[in-house]
Amino acid sequence: MKSVLDSLVERARLAQPEVATIGIDGRLERAAKAAAALRRAAPAIIDSAVAEIGQPRRFARREIESALDLLDALPVLAEAIRPAEVPAAAGRTILEWQPYGVVFGWHAANSPVWVPTLVTQSALVSGNTVVSRPSGRAQATTGLVLDALLSAWPTGAVVRADLTAPEAQRLIVHPGIDVVVAHSSTETCKRHLALLGEAYAKGAPLRPYIPEASGNDPLLVLPGADLEVAAQATALAAFANGGQLCMSAKRIIVARSEAEQFIAHLVRATAALVMGDPGDEATDIGPLSDGPAREQARVALAEALAAGGELVVGDGERGAVFAPTIVRLPLDALQVDLWQRESFAPLRSLVVADDVEHAIRLANDTAFGLGAAVFGGTPEDVARVRAARVVVDTSPLYQDAHLVVGGVGESGLAGARPKIEQFVYARRVHYETP
């Protein structure tokens, strides 16, 4: 008798040849229909995100917009995987991009709309099928997203897997899975890789593992920055969605020459953020659920203050709400978790650097390499910041489907490459005669 996991994988496996034979232009037409279905389902999806995970309504709407922007950008992104003639010593050689087969998507709770849209539609347009596992905390919301998206595709093109984490981990090493893409914490991604290593040692077939893991992103404020603009962008980028975004500004680094004015602007901008009912359109920050992220923030705040940190704004927990809080750390306290680890809560560190050189060293003082934001400075300064996604003089939450997200170091393995390019392998076909 087939197991539940075998049945899930088999459904996706049986559908994959049909998806692949549709052809890239036909697949793009399906993605456009999926976009229309997602747009129609948007009000119900937004309501679900507010009710299920407490996502502020304004941010849930932003997630929908980001997902729709991605679908609109797919025709341009897909140009990278069209066949093309490449140089050959004789005759002609065609570079082709072939789908791997079945993609397993491990989705995140903090992004229940954009992540499953990114994974499923990138995989489908590139000719794969998908086994899609929503986070246990966002099953209803991601389920509505998947229902809308798969309405345009053949049966089995996207197979929903509502599984617990231990059950879903078995899919990572399942012999019928050809690619794994995980949006999760670095710790979870390393556990996945360890499972794969054990499975490989026992003879399991190799398959790409594409992690988009934690970030501990710096935001630098350097000479030449518009300090009021930088402060407004920093406040929102640090605390939107309760600070639970991989690309949030987590370590704020300001050059000493700009520090006094910038911090004054930042205090005002942060204090203006609205805490309250996530269903209210005016709310910026809803309640932070009682769980590992809240406990880590509680401990990290206490440790930072004990090490000499000073509250710049906010005071941590206020009943159900964790107030937007920034701690200024002295330079001899950068061993604390608030600086070294990702804070997945509305709690951020701020450090004053001696000068630009010092600021860049501080920005690169991390094992993570997801994103970074720079206000002011020069192109040469930007070039020395280590991250896969860097934005200059704009918010770290800058929306652009073409500016893909990815990481290096503890944040990932592939850097900022479009998913559609990661779900295919290069094949060269040589013809001796023209």
Buried (B, 14 or more C-beta within 10 A) or exposed (E): EEEEBBEBBBBBBBBBEBBBEBEBEEBBBBBBBBBBBBBEBBEEBBBBBBEBBBBBBBBBBBBBBBBBBBBEBBBEBBEBBEEEEEEBEEEBBBBBBBBBBBBBBBBBBBBBBBBBBBBBBBBBBBBBBBBBBBBEBBBBBBBBBBBBBBBBBBEBBBBBBBBEEEEBBBBBBBEBBBBBBBBBBBEBBBBBBEBBEEBEEEEBEEBBBBBBBBBBBBBBBBBBBBBBBBBBBBBBBBBBBBBBBBBBBBBBBBBEBBBEBBBEBBBBBBEEBBBBBBBBEEBBBBBBBEEEBBEBBBEBBBBBBEBBBEBBBBEBBEEEBBBBBBBBBEEEBBEBBBBBBBBBBBBBBBBBBEEBEBBBEBBBBBEBBBBBBBBBBEEEBBEEBBBBBBBBBBBBBBEEBEEBBBBBBBBBBBBBBBBBBBBBEEEEEEEEEE
